[in-house]
Amino acid sequence: MVGSDYRVVPTSANWKGIAVYSGAGNRVNTAALLLTDVIIFRASTSEPEGHGEERGTAMKQSRSNQPLEQASASEQTPADPQTSEFHLGRVINAIPGFVWSALPDGRLEFCSQRWLDYTGMSLNEVRSKELATAIHPQDKSDFVEKWRAALTQGESFKAEARLRRADGCYRYFLFRGVPQRGAKGAISRWYGNNVDIEDLKQAQEEIADGKRVEERLRESEARFQVMADTAPVLIWMTGTDGLCNYFNKPWLEFTGRSMEQEVGTGWTEGVHPDDVQGCFDCFLPALHARKPFRMEYRLRRADGEYRWVIESGIPRYTGAGEFAGYIGSNIDITDLKSAEAERERLRQVQSELAHINRVTTMGELTASIAHEIKQPISAAHTNAQTCLLWLGRDQPDIEKAQKAVSRIIQDATRASEIINRIRVLFKKEQPQREWVDVNEVIREMISLMGSEAGRRTISIYTELAPELPKVSADRVQLQQVLMNLMLNGIEAISEGKLGGHLTIKSQQNPEDQVLISVSDSGIGLPPERADKVFDAFFTTKPQGTGMGLSISRSIIESHGGRLWAKGNSDRGATFQFTLPVEHAATATA
């Protein structure tokens, strides 16, 4: 565009037609080019009407890029007196976008003031540079490729890219450009404009993000549905009102009912009548407190059988932390309940067998028990006679008589303790755990078994660790284990017919357990029998039942310990068992 002054005047109402005149009075033929709703004028000048053929000359832009001066009022314009005038440069700079022109090879020739203000560059800085000047590095390659394709093919140009602002920030723009061709069809210039679409891009991104969130939500829901329908448990959900609004496929298959039948409180129709109130009594307080809950009840299966289920539920919340209801699962525990009942029956049988074993063992010790009881009774009888002698003197010896009475009391107390220990072993009661001093139990059993060992010329030695921790155990059961092990050792020694010794040790091992061992100097234990002796009904004694060691192992294992046996290096065998230490008070040796 050549020249520095132009005048644009309307040739019809509402500016539907315009005429552009140069400062020399030549009229410029115009064609309006629409670029994203912005009108840019391209022109070829001609003489006024009647002055001959058109002469193609380009409009000349202002070198300073400042608004072009309005034409002198003295210049003659072939227009109506009512024609209004305005300046083309001001129109270009008022366009809400960045207007530009480029040479056929793509180098910038002109940029509107809005472009220059945005980029912080001067016209001299951008002139003769590529259109990709100030484009974001990540967008530049694609932008240049599209621009060069347009230059090569002579087709309209369109691209989106981030343009650097004067403060260094980048904003998205839509770049559009069209070629201007001369009389012979060759491109003489490119004209275009850039429109800021940053807000539009952000809006599109937000929409895309929303769609992605929706898609992820749909995928998540689909995954949950697949997981819920293939899970080997019954899954349900409630709303904030506590009413059920979802049941998975296994639940519906289990009950043989539809979703419509189960939602709300419909599911309670399948609950055993005796359990319905208990369900509400458990769930409603948890709902009001927003706490997890667990309960057991009977639920009717599709075939009409009521099955025990254990139900667990936890509150669920939205991403914003708002309560959304409960989600939970039910597991059929009918078989587990039956197994527990069977285990309880087996425990009862085991308790019966243990009692029989104690009674049987006590029967084997009848002579020793009688001897144990006879000793304090005989001593008491002797002391009573002595007391009568001291009192029957002409001058009674009261002091010696009192001492004799004291010995009588001690003997009676000893006899009572022996009877009590025997009575406890004979009693048939459920096991009761308490804090037990193992060393004390060992001494009690030595007192009870001492006569039996002495009758067979067997010595009993002890090595009891001082300050041994107490254990949580059933005292009677622990006495039974020690009695079985000690009696087995005594009988093993007796088979050798040489007498011998029994050694009982207690200690705390590195695994923080109490370790008890009963060693004998008997006939020994072959390695192949070290574990077999604990099998039920296995015995090497003609009169044995083969239950003592089996019951003893069961008792120790029920206490969380272990019982095993091994042969000694010289002679005899050692039976050992452990009991876990639950840190509490410490027993003294």
Buried (B, 14 or more C-beta within 10 A) or exposed (E): BEBBBBBBBBEEEEEEEBBBBBBEBBBBEBEEBEBBEBEBBBBBBBBEEEEEEEEEBBBEBBEEBEBBEBBEEEEEBEBEEEBEBBBBBEBBBEBEBBBBBBBBEBBBBBBBBBBBEBBEBEBEBBBEBBBBBBBBEEBBEEBBEBBBEBBEEEEEBBBBBBBBBEEEEBBBBBBBBBBBBEEEEEBBBBBBBBBBBBEEBEEEEEEEEEEEEEEEEEEEEEEEEEEBBEEEBBBBBBBEEBEBBBBBBBBBEBBEBEBEBBBBEBBBEBBBEEBBEBBBEBBEEBBEEEEEBEBBBBBBBEEEEBBBBBBBBBBEEEEEEEEBBBBBBBEBBBEEBEEEEEEEEEBEEBBEBBBBBBEBBBEBBEEBBEBBBEBBBEBBEBBBEBBEEBBEEEEEBEEBBEBBBEBBEBBBEBBEBBBEBBEEBEEEEEBEEEBBBBBBBBBBBBBBBBBBBEEBEBEBEBEBBEEBBBBBBBBBBBBBBBBBBBBBBBBBBBEBEEEBBBBBBBEBEEEEBBBBBBBBBBBBBEEEBBEEBBEBEBBBEEEBBBBBBBBBBBBBEBBBBBBBBBBBEEBBBBBBBBBBBEEEEEBEB
